[in-house]
Amino acid sequence: MTPRSLTPSEISFFQQEGYLIVPDVFDPAELEPLRQELHLEINRKALELQSEGLLSNLHEDLDLDHQICAIHQDSKEAGLALVKHLIGGNGGGYFSPGVFDLIVNPLLMTPVASLLASEELITSTYRIRPKLPNLGSGNVPWHQDGGYLSSHCDQELIITCWVPLVDATMDNGCMEILPRTHQSRIVKHHAGGNADFLVIRDEDLPDEPSKAISAPCPRGGVVFMTSRTPHCSTPNTSDGIRWSLDLRYKSADTPNNAGIEPAYVDSQGEADPDFYEKVNVACYPPEPEFLVMSRQHPDQVIDHDEYMRLRVLFENTKPRTKDVRPWPSLQST
């Protein structure tokens, strides 16, 4: 497929509604290499769990969308260990050539550049979301992605790209979105929600939950949202996993830590001015950020080797700034 910029009407819709569903960003076949990588990684990790005596049947005959489901039925401990392996850790846990290729894919970056009105793009945190059927911890409560970021970035335009690796439907747990609520602020969140997710109580939402829209999206499509757009996910009542990734992009003039080594960042996420001319507090300092598109500084655009080096470095260093935003606990209010 050929990368395409978004149309003026698509950009206008996004600006007014706070989200945009584009059903054909990718040919579904272009996502198959990443699906195959994930399947190989599941089998590799399953062999480890088998050697530890946590499971006996690897269910290798099943496809990506059903293998963990069968393992989870045999052993909840093993099934959840596989899920945690794929989503845990700094920057999304599992990082690979396929993930990198998706992050820097022009088919995705070109529409993002349209929304940001910039060709100088930084990418930051991403997450892999294998959502098991009928598992309560997979249901994500109402939140804004900006609730996870530092407050000095509340008014920045940060784009979340939600990329399903299967058709995301009402049955398997597509998202719900509160449209036209992204122009205000980051509302009050509470920590300690389902599976330790942040949660916005209904009374703190910027509009009635009944005004939410469902956001089904086919494989090959992308849901674009702002970091201030409230959204949640619905239960997966199908017999397969709802696979998705969420990636984040912002313009290069937004606070970021691209090119800054974690050893030279203090507990507030601020770079040591003795080592770096530009002292810039990132929106989420614990994780590395990368320049992925630039006409002004093409020599600084990240390649795969540097991406892997920084992912491993941040994973091993585990920067101290974990509680980026101290929201109150659900249990304490």
NORURDA-V747172 format. One record per residue. N is the residue number from 0. SS is DSSP state (a for helix, b for strand, c for the rest). Layout:
<<N:SS> <N:SS>>
//
This chain:
<<0:c> <1:c> <2:c> <3:c> <4:c> <5:c> <6:c> <7:a> <8:a> <9:a> <10:a> <11:a> <12:a> <13:a> <14:a> <15:a> <16:a> <17:c> <18:b> <19:b> <20:b> <21:b> <22:c> <23:c> <24:c> <25:c> <26:c> <27:a> <28:a> <29:a> <30:a> <31:a> <32:a> <33:a> <34:a> <35:a> <36:a> <37:a> <38:a> <39:a> <40:a> <41:a> <42:a> <43:a> <44:a> <45:a> <46:a> <47:a> <48:a> <49:a> <50:a> <51:c> <52:c> <53:c> <54:c> <55:c> <56:c> <57:c> <58:c> <59:c> <60:c> <61:c> <62:c> <63:c> <64:c> <65:c> <66:a> <67:a> <68:a> <69:a> <70:a> <71:a> <72:a> <73:a> <74:c> <75:a> <76:a> <77:a> <78:a> <79:a> <80:a> <81:a> <82:a> <83:a> <84:a> <85:a> <86:a> <87:c> <88:c> <89:a> <90:a> <91:a> <92:c> <93:c> <94:c> <95:c> <96:a> <97:a> <98:a> <99:a> <100:a> <101:a> <102:a> <103:c> <104:c> <105:a> <106:a> <107:a> <108:a> <109:a> <110:a> <111:a> <112:a> <113:a> <114:a> <115:a> <116:c> <117:c> <118:c> <119:c> <120:b> <121:b> <122:b> <123:b> <124:b> <125:b> <126:b> <127:b> <128:b> <129:b> <130:b> <131:c> <132:c> <133:c> <134:c> <135:a> <136:a> <137:a> <138:c> <139:c> <140:c> <141:c> <142:b> <143:c> <144:a> <145:a> <146:a> <147:a> <148:c> <149:c> <150:a> <151:a> <152:a> <153:c> <154:c> <155:c> <156:c> <157:c> <158:b> <159:b> <160:b> <161:b> <162:b> <163:b> <164:c> <165:c> <166:c> <167:b> <168:c> <169:c> <170:c> <171:c> <172:c> <173:c> <174:b> <175:b> <176:b> <177:c> <178:c> <179:c> <180:c> <181:c> <182:c> <183:c> <184:c> <185:c> <186:c> <187:c> <188:c> <189:b> <190:b> <191:c> <192:c> <193:a> <194:a> <195:a> <196:c> <197:c> <198:b> <199:c> <200:c> <201:a> <202:a> <203:a> <204:c> <205:c> <206:c> <207:c> <208:a> <209:a> <210:a> <211:c> <212:b> <213:b> <214:b> <215:c> <216:b> <217:c> <218:c> <219:c> <220:c> <221:b> <222:b> <223:b> <224:b> <225:b> <226:c> <227:c> <228:c> <229:c> <230:b> <231:b> <232:b> <233:c> <234:c> <235:c> <236:c> <237:c> <238:c> <239:c> <240:c> <241:b> <242:b> <243:b> <244:b> <245:b> <246:b> <247:b> <248:b> <249:b> <250:b> <251:c> <252:c> <253:c> <254:c> <255:c> <256:c> <257:c> <258:c> <259:c> <260:c> <261:a> <262:a> <263:a> <264:b> <265:c> <266:c> <267:c> <268:c> <269:c> <270:b> <271:c> <272:c> <273:c> <274:c> <275:c> <276:c> <277:c> <278:c> <279:c> <280:c> <281:c> <282:c> <283:c> <284:c> <285:c> <286:c> <287:c> <288:c> <289:b> <290:b> <291:b> <292:b> <293:c> <294:c> <295:c> <296:c> <297:a> <298:a> <299:a> <300:c> <301:c> <302:c> <303:a> <304:a> <305:a> <306:a> <307:a> <308:a> <309:a> <310:a> <311:a> <312:a> <313:a> <314:a> <315:a> <316:a> <317:c> <318:c> <319:c> <320:c> <321:c> <322:c> <323:c> <324:c> <325:c> <326:c> <327:c> <328:b> <329:a> <330:a> <331:a> <332:c>>
//
